[in-house]
Amino acid sequence: MEKYRDAHKDLHLVFIDLEKAYDRVPREVLWWALTRKGISRKYISIIMDMYEDCTTSVRTSVGRTEEFPITIGVHQGSALSPFLFAIVMDELTKSIQDDIPWCMMFADDIVLIDETQSGLKAKLEVWRQTLENKGFKLSRSKTEYMECKFGGGRSSGNSGITLDGKEIPVSDMFRYLGSIIQKDGELEGDVSHRIRTGWMKWKSASGFLCDRGMPTRLKGKFYRTAIRPALLYGVECWAVKQCHIQKMSVAEMRMLRWMCGHTRKDRVRNETIRQRVGVAPIEDKMRESRLRWFGHVRRRPSDAPVRRVEMCGEEAGKRGRGRPKQTWVRGV
């Protein structure tokens, strides 16, 4: 997205949502996928025994219903179910998956990307036919379309993406795998979301963090273990600006001052607060996370998916006129 924004070329994305994905896996498709994956027949037989003669009942205000059989879907709450679902999805879509990042799939969270709206429509129709022919169903209301008009042209207006003649919602912002994706490629939505998530974690433990009887160092250790990871989720990939760092620093200092029982009126320096709780500046941790991820990427072989993403935008073209936007590489 950064490279296409620099080159002033448009991108089109569709975020696919499957209705009751885990509950719609046909058993025949599950056994077929396990066999195609080369799973030992012994293990397949064990899994089949787990699903044989499964029954359940519903508890109501007037008692339980009669037991009825379960003949479709994977077990809810089982540690094995996500693995089985991933095998089914991988086998079903193996022939229609594009290279990363034009197709990204994590369990039932699927993103299709194309340079043109017509190309994206064709991809979506292929995925719809492939999945719905095997018993799955694409949600017409929760599947969303995002149009990134980096080229500066007008939006396509009413000519959106349709499923069975029904136009799917158009989104300016979408939450994918815990991160916020904006159609303008900026980070404001993700930064605000991280700060809100950090405050939710902080408030859930405020009884401990605001207890004056607890050692300050222990509070700082709890903050580093339980709250800061919520604030810093995904920052490794951020094309961060100084304004984003400032917002994160302000949010963190409010939390630390509250933990120590101080306000700004007490005129206690930020460095003093950090020294008491043993917490380093969040700007340093953000830089550390970016460098750690940079090293991880560079150590991977050139044919690894994470390295192929680096080169995917080379064909986007030369950078347009004007001041360049902030990118992850420039931030590193």
C-alpha positions in Angstrom: 0.0 0.0 0.0 2.9 2.4 0.8 4.5 1.8 -2.6 1.3 2.2 -4.5 0.6 5.4 -2.6 4.1 6.8 -3.5 3.5 5.9 -7.2 0.0 7.4 -7.2 -1.6 4.1 -8.3 -5.0 2.9 -7.1 -5.6 -0.3 -5.1 -8.8 -2.2 -4.5 -9.4 -4.5 -1.6 -12.2 -6.8 -0.5 -12.4 -8.3 3.0 -14.3 -11.6 2.9 -16.4 -12.7 5.8 -17.8 -16.2 6.0 -21.1 -16.8 7.7 -20.7 -19.2 10.7 -17.5 -20.5 9.1 -16.6 -23.1 11.7 -20.2 -24.4 11.9 -20.5 -24.9 8.1 -17.6 -27.3 7.4 -19.2 -30.4 5.8 -17.7 -33.6 7.3 -17.2 -35.1 3.8 -15.1 -32.0 2.8 -13.1 -32.3 6.1 -12.2 -36.0 5.4 -11.4 -35.1 1.8 -9.1 -32.3 2.8 -7.2 -34.4 5.4 -6.7 -37.1 2.8 -5.4 -34.6 0.2 -3.0 -33.1 2.7 -1.4 -36.6 3.1 -2.5 -37.0 6.7 -1.9 -40.6 8.0 -5.0 -42.8 7.7 -4.5 -43.7 11.4 -4.9 -40.0 12.5 -7.9 -39.5 10.2 -9.6 -42.5 11.7 -9.0 -41.1 15.2 -10.5 -37.7 14.2 -13.5 -39.5 12.6 -14.1 -41.3 15.9 -14.1 -38.0 17.7 -16.9 -36.7 15.4 -18.9 -39.9 15.2 -22.4 -40.0 16.9 -22.0 -36.5 18.4 -25.2 -35.2 20.0 -26.1 -32.1 21.9 -29.1 -30.4 23.5 -30.2 -26.8 24.2 -30.8 -25.5 27.7 -33.8 -23.3 27.9 -35.7 -21.5 30.7 -38.1 -24.5 31.0 -35.4 -27.2 30.8 -33.3 -29.0 28.2 -34.5 -30.1 24.8 -34.1 -33.6 23.5 -30.7 -34.5 22.2 -30.2 -34.2 18.5 -27.2 -35.2 16.3 -24.5 -32.8 15.0 -23.6 -33.7 11.4 -21.8 -30.6 10.2 -19.1 -28.2 11.5 -16.1 -28.7 13.7 -16.2 -28.9 17.5 -16.5 -25.5 19.3 -13.8 -25.0 21.9 -11.5 -27.8 20.7 -7.8 -27.0 20.3 -7.8 -29.2 17.1 -10.7 -27.3 15.4 -8.6 -24.3 14.1 -6.1 -26.6 12.6 -8.7 -28.7 10.9 -10.4 -25.6 9.5 -7.1 -24.2 8.2 -6.5 -27.5 6.4 -9.9 -27.4 4.8 -9.6 -23.7 3.7 -6.1 -24.3 2.3 -7.1 -27.3 0.2 -10.3 -25.7 -1.1 -8.6 -22.5 -2.2 -5.1 -23.8 -3.2 -5.8 -23.5 -6.9 -7.2 -19.9 -6.7 -4.8 -18.3 -4.2 -2.7 -15.5 -5.5 0.8 -14.7 -4.3 1.3 -12.7 -1.1 0.2 -9.9 -0.7 -2.5 -10.0 -3.4 -4.2 -12.7 -1.4 -3.9 -12.9 2.4 -5.7 -15.6 4.4 -5.6 -16.3 8.1 -8.2 -18.9 9.0 -11.5 -17.3 7.8 -10.0 -13.8 7.6 -9.5 -13.3 3.9 -8.3 -10.3 1.9 -8.2 -10.1 -1.9 -6.3 -7.2 -3.5 -6.1 -6.0 -7.1 -5.1 -2.9 -9.1 -8.5 -2.7 -10.8 -12.0 -3.0 -9.7 -12.9 -5.3 -12.5 -10.0 -7.6 -11.6 -11.2 -7.7 -8.0 -14.7 -8.5 -9.0 -13.5 -11.5 -11.0 -11.4 -12.7 -8.1 -14.3 -12.4 -5.7 -16.6 -14.3 -8.0 -14.1 -17.2 -8.3 -13.8 -17.3 -4.5 -17.5 -17.2 -4.0 -18.1 -20.1 -6.4 -15.3 -22.2 -5.0 -16.4 -21.8 -1.3 -20.2 -21.9 -1.8 -19.9 -25.1 -3.9 -18.5 -26.8 -0.9 -21.1 -25.6 1.7 -19.7 -22.3 2.9 -21.4 -19.0 2.4 -20.0 -15.5 2.0 -21.8 -12.9 4.1 -23.4 -10.2 1.9 -23.6 -7.7 4.7 -20.2 -8.2 6.5 -18.0 -8.6 3.4 -16.6 -5.1 2.8 -14.9 -3.3 -0.1 -12.2 -0.7 0.2 -11.1 1.6 -2.7 -7.7 3.3 -2.3 -7.7 6.2 -4.7 -4.0 7.0 -4.6 -4.1 8.1 -8.2 -6.0 11.2 -7.3 -9.0 10.4 -9.6 -12.6 10.3 -8.6 -14.1 7.4 -6.8 -16.0 4.9 -8.8 -19.2 6.1 -7.1 -22.2 3.7 -7.3 -20.4 1.1 -9.4 -19.2 -1.0 -6.5 -18.6 -4.7 -5.9 -21.6 -7.0 -5.9 -22.4 -10.5 -4.6 -25.4 -12.1 -6.3 -26.6 -8.7 -7.4 -26.3 -7.2 -3.9 -23.8 -4.4 -3.5 -21.5 -5.1 -0.6 -20.7 -2.2 1.9 -17.9 0.2 1.0 -15.6 0.9 3.9 -13.1 3.7 4.6 -11.5 1.8 7.5 -11.4 -1.9 8.3 -10.1 -3.9 11.3 -8.0 -6.9 10.1 -6.2 -9.2 12.5 -6.3 -6.5 15.2 -4.9 -3.7 13.1 -6.8 -0.9 11.4 -6.4 -0.5 7.7 -7.4 2.9 6.2 -8.1 3.7 2.6 -5.6 6.6 2.6 -2.8 4.4 4.0 -2.4 6.5 7.2 -2.1 5.3 10.8 -4.4 7.6 12.8 -7.1 5.0 13.1 -4.7 2.3 14.2 -2.9 4.6 16.7 -6.2 5.6 18.3 -7.3 2.0 18.4 -4.1 0.9 20.2 -4.5 3.7 22.8 -8.1 2.7 23.4 -7.1 -1.0 23.8 -4.3 0.0 26.2 -6.7 2.0 28.4 -9.2 -0.9 28.4 -6.4 -3.2 29.7 -5.3 -0.6 32.2 -8.8 0.0 33.6 -9.5 -3.7 33.9 -6.5 -3.8 36.3 -7.0 -0.4 37.9 -7.9 -1.9 41.3 -4.3 -3.2 41.5 -2.6 -0.4 39.7 -4.2 2.4 41.8 -3.7 0.5 45.1 -1.3 2.7 47.2 -0.3 -0.3 49.2 1.3 -2.0 46.2 5.0 -1.5 45.5 5.5 1.0 42.6 8.1 -1.3 41.0 5.6 -4.2 41.0 3.1 -2.0 39.3 5.7 -1.1 36.7 6.5 -4.8 36.1 2.7 -5.5 35.6 2.5 -2.6 33.2 5.4 -3.9 31.1 3.9 -7.4 31.1 0.2 -6.8 30.5 -0.5 -3.3 29.3 2.4 -2.2 27.2 2.0 -5.2 24.8 -1.6 -4.1 24.1 -0.3 -0.6 23.3 2.5 -1.8 21.0 0.7 -4.5 19.1 1.6 -4.2 15.4 4.0 -1.2 15.8 6.8 -3.2 14.1 5.1 -2.5 10.8 4.0 1.1 11.4 5.3 3.9 9.1 5.4 6.0 12.3 5.5 9.8 12.4 6.4 12.1 15.3 2.8 13.0 15.9 2.0 9.3 16.4 4.9 8.9 18.9 3.6 11.9 20.7 0.1 10.5 21.1 1.5 7.2 22.4 3.8 8.9 24.8 1.0 11.1 26.2 -1.2 8.1 26.8 1.5 6.1 28.5 2.5 9.0 30.8 -1.1 9.5 31.9 -1.2 5.8 32.9 2.2 6.0 34.7 1.3 9.2 36.6 -2.1 7.7 37.6 -0.3 4.6 38.9 2.0 6.7 41.0 -0.8 8.9 42.3 0.5 12.1 40.7 -1.0 14.7 38.4 0.7 17.3 36.2 -0.1 19.9 39.0 2.4 18.0 41.2 5.1 19.1 38.8 7.0 15.8 38.9 9.1 15.3 35.9 8.4 12.4 33.4 11.9 11.0 33.9 11.3 10.8 37.7 8.1 8.9 37.1 9.7 6.5 34.7 12.6 5.9 37.1 10.2 5.0 39.9 8.3 2.4 38.0 11.2 1.2 35.9 9.6 1.8 32.5 11.6 3.0 29.5 10.1 5.7 27.1 7.6 4.2 24.7 9.4 5.8 21.7 12.5 3.7 22.5 10.4 0.5 22.6 8.7 1.4 19.3 12.1 1.8 17.7 13.3 -1.4 19.2 10.3 -3.3 17.8 10.9 -1.9 14.3 14.6 -2.8 14.3 13.8 -6.3 15.7 11.3 -6.9 12.9 13.7 -5.4 10.3 16.4 -7.9 11.4 13.9 -10.8 11.3 12.9 -9.9 7.7 16.5 -9.5 6.5 17.5 -12.9 7.9 14.8 -14.6 5.9 15.7 -16.2 2.5 15.0 -14.1 -0.6 12.1 -16.4 -1.6 10.3 -16.2 1.8 6.8 -14.6 1.6 7.9 -11.7 3.9 10.7 -10.8 1.5 8.5 -11.1 -1.6 6.3 -8.4 -0.1 9.2 -6.0 -0.2 9.5 -6.4 -4.0 5.8 -6.5 -4.8 5.5 -2.8 -5.3 8.5 -2.4 -7.7 6.1 -2.7 -10.7 4.0 0.1 -9.3 6.1 2.7 -11.0 8.2 5.7 -10.1 7.3 7.9 -7.2 5.0 10.9 -8.1 5.8 14.6 -7.6 5.7 16.2 -4.2 7.0 15.5 -0.8 7.3 11.7 -0.2 5.0 10.1 2.3 6.4 8.5 5.4 7.1 4.7 4.8 8.2 1.9 7.0 11.7 1.7 5.4 12.2 5.4 6.0 11.1 5.0 9.6 13.6 2.3 10.2 
